[in-house]
Amino acid sequence: MKRIVLSYLGLFSVAGIIIALDQWTKWLVRTYLPYTATWVPKGMEWLLPYARIVHWNNSGAAFGIFQNGSLVFGTLAVIVVLVIIYFYPKTDPGDWPMRLAMAMQLAGAGGNLIDRILFNGKVTDFISVGNFPVWNVADSSIVVSVAVLIVGEWWREKASKQSSVSGEQSPVDSSEQSSVGSDQSGESDSKVS
């Protein structure tokens, strides 16, 4: 029982911090920025064409795609949360990229699910960069988790190739040495005869 609790501690700690940050930033936007208004820090107006904070609502998926699909995406978020909670303790404790990515996915799904439940299916988005769709911390968590998985898999493959290469060289080197030694001894035996 203690092992299971410790296993979930990492998941819920990382996810909890990200969800708290997501909900806090959304609260700040809803509280201090009127709907559809734009804000940039004073003296940094030059950022406006590139980056800004915008109060926006989204009833679709991440980055504003599939609008008016709140029921579908809310249901998917519940499924994602439950699947992650189920599979997290089954993952290798040493596979930190997978575990971190799962915690970040849980946070992303959970953060936006909270909005969908509290605000009639609408998620508050506020980060706007260039002409890219507006997003929030939860959306960012999902995207970054995919990058963590890709980098983690790349590291794992690289380490696997390095260990297999070094593992293959040792037996080959030793077998070559033994065959070279036996050839030499065979040659010396034939010369002696």
C-alpha positions as a printed Julia matrix, in Angstrom:
193×3 Matrix{Float64}:
   0.0     0.0     0.0
   2.82    2.38    0.92
   4.52    1.65   -2.42
   1.37    2.57   -4.36
   0.97    5.81   -2.4
   4.62    6.72   -3.06
   4.17    5.86   -6.74
   1.21    8.22   -7.06
   2.97   10.94   -5.07
   5.11   11.92   -8.06
   2.15   11.86  -10.45
  -0.14   13.99   -8.32
   2.63   16.36   -7.19
   3.67   17.31  -10.73
   0.1    17.34  -12.04
  -1.11   19.31   -9.0
   1.51   22.04   -9.44
   0.7    22.41  -13.15
  -3.06   22.41  -12.54
  -2.64   25.02   -9.79
  -0.59   27.23  -12.13
  -3.12   26.71  -14.93
  -6.11   27.58  -12.77
  -4.37   30.55  -11.14
  -3.37   32.08  -14.49
  -6.87   31.55  -15.87
  -8.36   33.16  -12.76
  -6.07   36.18  -13.21
  -7.2    36.57  -16.81
 -10.91   36.15  -16.01
 -10.63   38.56  -13.07
  -8.51   41.37  -14.52
  -9.0    41.26  -18.28
 -12.39   41.8   -19.92
 -13.46   39.16  -22.41
 -11.63   39.56  -25.78
  -9.37   42.31  -24.36
  -5.62   42.25  -25.05
  -2.81   43.08  -22.62
   0.97   43.46  -22.81
   3.24   44.82  -20.06
   3.78   48.6   -20.11
   6.75   49.58  -22.19
   6.59   46.35  -24.17
   3.94   47.36  -26.69
   6.38   46.39  -29.45
   5.5    42.77  -28.54
   1.88   43.2   -29.68
   2.26   41.76  -33.16
   4.18   38.78  -31.76
   2.94   37.97  -28.25
   0.16   39.15  -25.99
  -2.31   38.06  -23.32
  -5.87   37.8   -24.63
  -8.99   36.77  -22.71
 -10.64   34.14  -24.86
 -12.97   31.17  -24.38
 -12.74   27.89  -26.21
 -15.43   25.2   -26.38
 -13.32   22.88  -28.52
  -9.98   21.13  -28.21
  -6.53   22.55  -27.59
  -5.65   25.66  -29.59
  -9.29   26.28  -30.5
  -9.82   23.4   -32.89
 -13.19   21.56  -33.14
 -15.31   24.3   -31.58
 -18.54   23.35  -29.78
 -17.25   19.88  -28.96
 -17.15   20.47  -25.23
 -19.13   17.36  -24.26
 -16.91   15.14  -26.42
 -13.68   16.69  -25.13
 -14.89   16.69  -21.55
 -15.64   12.97  -21.84
 -12.25   12.34  -23.48
 -10.54   14.26  -20.67
 -12.21   12.05  -18.04
 -11.1     8.93  -19.94
  -7.52   10.25  -20.26
  -7.37   11.06  -16.54
  -8.66    7.6   -15.57
  -6.33    5.77  -17.98
  -3.29    7.7   -16.7
  -4.2     7.01  -13.07
  -4.63    3.31  -13.89
  -1.41    2.85  -15.88
   0.95    5.16  -13.97
   1.94    2.63  -11.26
   2.5     0.0   -13.96
   5.21    2.09  -15.66
   8.86    1.48  -14.87
   9.83    3.78  -11.96
  13.13    4.44  -13.72
  11.39    5.66  -16.87
  11.18    9.26  -15.71
  10.38   10.73  -19.16
   7.27    8.53  -19.42
   6.23    9.29  -15.85
   6.78   13.03  -16.28
   4.86   13.02  -19.56
   1.97   11.15  -17.94
   1.83   13.69  -15.1
   1.86   16.55  -17.61
  -0.89   14.9   -19.69
  -2.95   14.43  -16.53
  -2.46   18.11  -15.66
  -3.42   19.27  -19.13
  -6.54   17.14  -19.31
  -7.46   17.92  -15.71
  -6.88   21.67  -15.96
  -9.11   22.06  -18.98
 -11.69   19.62  -17.56
 -12.05   21.84  -14.47
 -12.87   24.78  -16.75
 -15.36   22.73  -18.76
 -17.16   21.7   -15.57
 -17.15   25.15  -13.92
 -17.79   27.37  -16.96
 -20.48   25.64  -19.05
 -18.09   23.72  -21.27
 -15.8    26.67  -22.0
 -12.06   26.73  -21.38
 -10.26   30.03  -20.74
  -7.37   30.58  -23.15
  -5.07   33.57  -22.96
  -1.59   33.05  -24.45
  -1.44   34.45  -27.96
   1.67   34.31  -30.12
   1.6    35.59  -33.7
  -1.29   34.16  -35.68
  -1.21   30.84  -33.81
  -4.44   29.93  -31.97
  -4.75   31.13  -28.37
  -3.86   28.59  -25.67
  -3.31   28.19  -21.91
  -0.99   26.47  -19.43
  -2.92   23.17  -19.63
  -2.59   23.1   -23.42
   1.12   23.86  -23.08
   1.5    21.01  -20.61
   0.04   18.56  -23.11
   2.29   19.74  -25.94
   5.44   19.79  -23.79
   4.63   16.28  -22.53
   4.73   15.01  -26.11
   8.16   16.62  -26.51
   9.29   14.95  -23.26
   8.14   11.58  -24.62
   9.97   12.09  -27.92
  13.22   13.19  -26.24
  12.91   10.39  -23.67
  12.44    7.79  -26.39
  15.39    9.24  -28.33
  17.6     8.99  -25.22
  16.41    5.44  -24.58
  17.16    4.36  -28.17
  20.54    6.06  -28.09
  21.44    4.34  -24.81
  20.17    1.0   -26.13
  22.28    1.31  -29.28
  25.35    2.28  -27.27
  24.93   -0.63  -24.88
  24.32   -3.1   -27.71
  27.33   -1.82  -29.64
  29.58   -2.03  -26.61
  28.03   -5.38  -25.68
  28.63   -6.81  -29.19
  32.21   -5.58  -29.38
  33.27   -7.33  -26.23
  32.24  -10.83  -27.33
  33.52  -10.24  -30.88
  36.81   -8.91  -29.6
  37.28  -11.82  -27.22
  36.23  -14.41  -29.84
  38.56  -12.83  -32.38
  41.36  -12.94  -29.85
  40.7   -16.57  -29.01
  40.47  -17.55  -32.7
  43.64  -15.62  -33.45
  45.35  -17.36  -30.53
  44.14  -20.79  -31.68
  45.23  -20.07  -35.26
  48.65  -19.13  -34.03
  48.88  -22.17  -31.84
  47.61  -24.3   -34.72
  50.24  -22.89  -36.98
  52.95  -23.52  -34.42
  51.61  -27.06  -33.91
  51.8   -27.74  -37.66
  55.32  -26.36  -37.82
  56.38  -28.5   -34.92
  54.99  -31.62  -36.58
